[in-house]
Amino acid sequence: MAATTTPLDDRAIGEFEATVRGPVLRPGDDGYDEARTVYNAMIDRRPAVVVRPTGAVDVMTAVEFAREHDLLVAVKGGGHNVAGLAVCDDGLLIDLGLMSSVRVDTDARTARVGPGARLGDLDHETARFGLVAPAGVVSITGVAGLTLGGGFGYLCRKHGMTLDNLRSVDVVTADGDLVHASEDEHPDLFWGIRGGGGNFGIVTSFEFDLHELSDVVAGLIVYPADQAHEIVRAWWEFASEAPDELSVWLNFSTAASEPFIPEEYHGERILSVIPIYSGDVDRGWDVIRPLRELGDPIADTVEVHRFVDWQQAFDESYPAGERYFWKSHNFRDPSIEALDRITDGALSPPTPETRVSVTHLGGAVNRVSPDATAYPHRDADFLVNITTRWDDPDRDEECIAWTREYFDALAPYATGGTYVNFTTESEGEQSMAYLDNYDRLVALKNDWDPDNRFRMNQNVEPTV
């Protein structure tokens, strides 16, 4: 049962401030607006109080404070989640940004990562030692949200998803307790955290397995729109047989005024085929060669990169502070018609800034049982993410409608699953995110958070 509610007034906030080491902010304080700002500019919420913990004890105290005053809790790691669920109106925002440390153990090949760390922080520390944690593809993404929802990137076909490389976590529960969870300790909680989002507590520390990697063969092979259908079909024929060391992504975008793009294509819709080979570099050139011989590309930038540099290659393509509405579908063994429908929509977006990306899955991702972790989508060959972007609030209705229509048009060809981290709205997509694991997640929620204190997420509602 929830504790008896006590009034939230200046005295109560002052007493709370005296019990934590991190800053406590209220509207009008320096740093308040920065703390409540998240990636998606469509989100403009104003919490009553913000706390920026410096350690797990601050988080425990904050959870107890929220329970005592019956405050809605929002938890912000990197603040990159497109749905904007890292911030709430009127409640308590727990901003974990000060807890961003990364400690690499080169002997054990593990990294201990704070919940406020971003991918760029993690990559910076691991790269010095020729190591890597399989993670996402935009360096400002928060490690916490990425991991709790799944986490895929260029290495997932070889090493699995980010959550597959998670060894253990420390979690502050809804009761304000700190527990350690792994395969051996609280394995039920550890199962749910790997794909169930922030439904079961606030993770204050992540322990990841690391892998050796320094350089990759990677780049863009760029085609004009009039070749897109042909190239997408050829891409899948090649990608479906690719070795685990090779991921081949697609990205539909509008050509910027980049020096490697011929001037006559600037401002035109283009398709980029993006190979990333993480095995032996010399062999990588041979493996990728057939891709580079497809069609008549207008640009080819494939070369050897430090992986840590390649991880930042698309940062400017998905900038913070724009208006975003995302939806995603998983696909398995697609028909030519499915590939054509994906291409049709991707070539006719509502704004030039809108991108449609195709994430190559399979490999190690699919060699895990769908019930081994809360993340259930172990049968998908690839994922299509519709990342609609614009800057004019007057276009909100138009851009959201286009995204929904495109999403609905692809549904007959998709698996029925969606990626929880790419979900902007909950209605109609909750069951798609968790699939057959949902009932087990509800049972877990009943055990660990029966009052649904942690509900600013793609929420699993308790039934007790």
Order of alpha helices (4+ residues) and beta strands (2+ residues): alpha-beta-alpha-beta-alpha-beta-beta-beta-beta-alpha-beta-alpha-alpha-beta-beta-alpha-beta-beta-beta-beta-alpha-beta-beta-alpha-beta-beta-alpha-beta-alpha-beta-beta-alpha-alpha-alpha
